[in-house]
Amino acid sequence: MRRRLRFDGRTGDQIRGLFADQGILNRADGSVRFGAGNTSVLVAVYGPAQPAQQKKEKPDRAIIEVSWRADKGAQTSADAERELYVRRTLEEAVAVARYPRSVISVVVQVLCDDGSVLSAAINACAMALVDAGVEMIGMPVAATACFSGSGSAAAAAPEQLQHLGESHLQLDPSASEEATTRATVMLAVLAGSDGILTMKMTGQLGAEELFAASEAARKACDAVSVYLRRAVEAKVLRDVANLQ
């Protein structure tokens, strides 16, 4: 049976091409520009450092602050929710006990939101933290899966209108695919681990559908993990070569 292709030529189980450029901001302790397809984010990490206000410090661990800046206009409630999910994910991944009375500030600047921006931001944060030399208990990686169908015809791309009544599991949805989705699952895990750091679901899914979406997202996380590891290793090799 011929596999149904999405409007951008991908099959349902394919993610978009990834790219990353670490260490691009001189004044940040760590930084990266990361993207998946047309979605791209710039993340800067500052610290660990002593907090400006003593009341913000904790004697036994670091505080992680996350600032989410949208690509267009002022921050919305959806942006604030994304900010919260990024912070919760990083709090589970960073070895915060190694940095008592410290603050780690993470700034996420969305450059272009063409879908699955939360998972892209989490992956970018992971690389920026590595670039800053922040110790983690594991590399956080994230992916998004959705069930298409029963979305908004007004927000759909013209080539997708004929599929509004259908339902297909799709990985790494673009913005136009998100516009026609009936449910979306974002999953963040530690690379190589069975545990879940955070999960965000929008829409309604049955138990079997939720399991299918979660398993698909987890497999996508494995692919993203391989890319992140190779990108970090390539950056280290370049830095070593520059010192010679």
N, C-alpha and C positions, 0 to 999 in steps of 0.2 A: 504494500500500500504506500502510495506517495505521501510523504510527510508535508503537512500544511506549513507554508512559509508565512512569516509575518511581513508587514509592509516594508521593513528594512532588509528583508532577505534572510533573517535568522529563523531557525526553528525554535520551538517553545523552550527547549532546554539549553539554549545558547545565551551567554552573556555578551555584552558589547566589548569592544577592544578597550584595554586598560592602558593608561599612561601615567607616569609619575616623574617629577623632577624635584629632588630633595635639595635642601640647603640653599634656597634661592633668595632668602631674606637675610641680609647681613646683621640686622639689629635684633633678630629673634635668636633664641637659643636652639631652636629647631624649627624647620619649616618644610613644606612640600606643596607643590601644585599637583593635584591628583584628578584624574578624570576617567569616566567610563562613557564611551561614545561622545556625545555632545555635552553631557553633564560634567562640570568641572568645579572644583573647590580649591581654595587656597587656605592652608592652615598654618598658623604660627603658634609656637609654644614658648612661653617665658617662664623660667624657673627650672627646678625648685628654687625659691627665693623666700626671704623673710617677708611676711605680709606687711603691707603699709599700716594696717591697723591691728594692734595686738589682740583685740577682741575677736578677730577672725581666725587666729591660730588655734590649733589643737595640740596638746602636749605629746600625744602619742602617734600622730599621723599627719600626713599632708592634706591640705584642702585642695580640691580641684575645682577651678572656676572655668566655666565655658561661656563664651559669648558668640552667639549666632547672628551673623549679618547677612540679610537677604540680598539677592542680586538686584531687586527692584523695590523701591519704596521703604517704608518703615517696617519694623518687625511686627508680624501678625501673631495671633494666638497659635497658629500652626507652627510658626518659627520657634516660639517659646517652648512648645511641646518637643520639637526636635532638639532644642538646646538641652532640655531635661533628659532626653533619652541618651544623648551623647555623654552627658555628665555621668549618668548612672552606669553606662557601659565602661567608661574610663575608670570610675571608682572601683569597679570589680577587677579591672585588668592591671592597673598600676600598683606597684608594691608601695602603697602609701605609708606603711609602717616604717619604711626606710628613710622617710623624710619628715620627722617630727617638727612641729612648729614652722611649717613651710607652706607655701602656696604654689600651685602649678596652674598657670593661666593658659587657657587654650582659646584661640580666636579662630572661628570658622567663617571665612568669607566665601559666600556662594558666588561664583563667577557666571555660571550658566546652569539653570535647573531644567534639564531635559529628561526628568524622571529619575526615580530611585536615588534622590539626592541625599537622603539620610544615611543609607548604607555607604554611599560614596564618601560622605563626610567622616564616618567612623573609620573607614579604611585610611583616609587621609590623616586623621588624628593619630592612628597607630604609627604610620611612617614618620610623622613629625615628632612624635615622642621618642622614637628610636634615634632620629637625627639629633635630638636634644640630649641624648644619653640618659633618659629617664628609665629607671629599672622597672620592668614589668614582670608579672608572674607568667605571662604568656602574651602572644600577639593577638589583639582583638581583630577579628575580621567579620564582615557583614555582607549580607546579600538580601535582595528583595525578590519575592515571587508574588504573582497575582493570578486571579481567575478573571479572564476577560468576559465581557458580555454584560448586558443590562446597564450600560453606562449612559452618559449624556450624549445625545446626538449633536447637540450644539457645540460641544467641546471636542468631538471626535474629528480626526483627520478624514478628508473625503474618501480615501482609499479604504477606511475602516468601517464606513457606514453600513456596508452590506453584511458585516459580521457582528453587529450589535446584539443580535438575538442569540449568538452562539456563546459557548463557554469553553475556554481553553486555559490550561495552566501555562504560564509564561514566566520566565526568569528575567530579571533586570529590565522591567518595563520602562519604556520611554514615556515622556510626558503625554503624548497623544494616546498611548496604550493605557496609562493610568486614568485618563479621562473616560475610558469606556470600561473600566474594571468594576466588578461588583464586590471584590474583596482583595485586600493586599496584606501580605505578611512580610515584615522585616525581621530578620534573625541575625543576632550578633553572638558569636561564640569565640572561645579561645582556640587558636589554631592547634590542631592535633588533639583536641579535647572533646569529650562527649557532652560536656556541660553547656548550658545556655547562659549567656551573660544578660541579654535583654531580648524581648520580643515585642513587636508592635503590630497589632492587627487592626485594620479598618474594614468595615463591612461585616457581613455575616457568612460564616462557613460552618458546614457540618463537621463532625469529628473526623471523618475519613478525609475530607477535603483539607482540613487544617493539618492533618498528619502528612498528606501528600505535598502540600505547599511547604511545610517545615522541612521535610526530607529533601525536596528539590533545592531549597535555599541552603541547606547544610552542604549539599554537594557543590553548589556554587561557591560557598565559602572555602571549600577545599581548593578549588581552582584559583580563587582570589589569593589565598594564602601562599600558594606556589609563586604567583606573580610578585607578591609583596616581598617574599624572602629573596627572590632573585634580584629584584630591584635594589634592595638594601645591600645585598652582597656586591652588586656591581658598583654601587656608590662607594663602598668601603675600598674596593680595589682601585677605583679612580683616585681616592684620597691618598692611598698608600703610594700610588705611582707618582702623584704630584709632589710627595715628600722626598722622593729619590732624586 
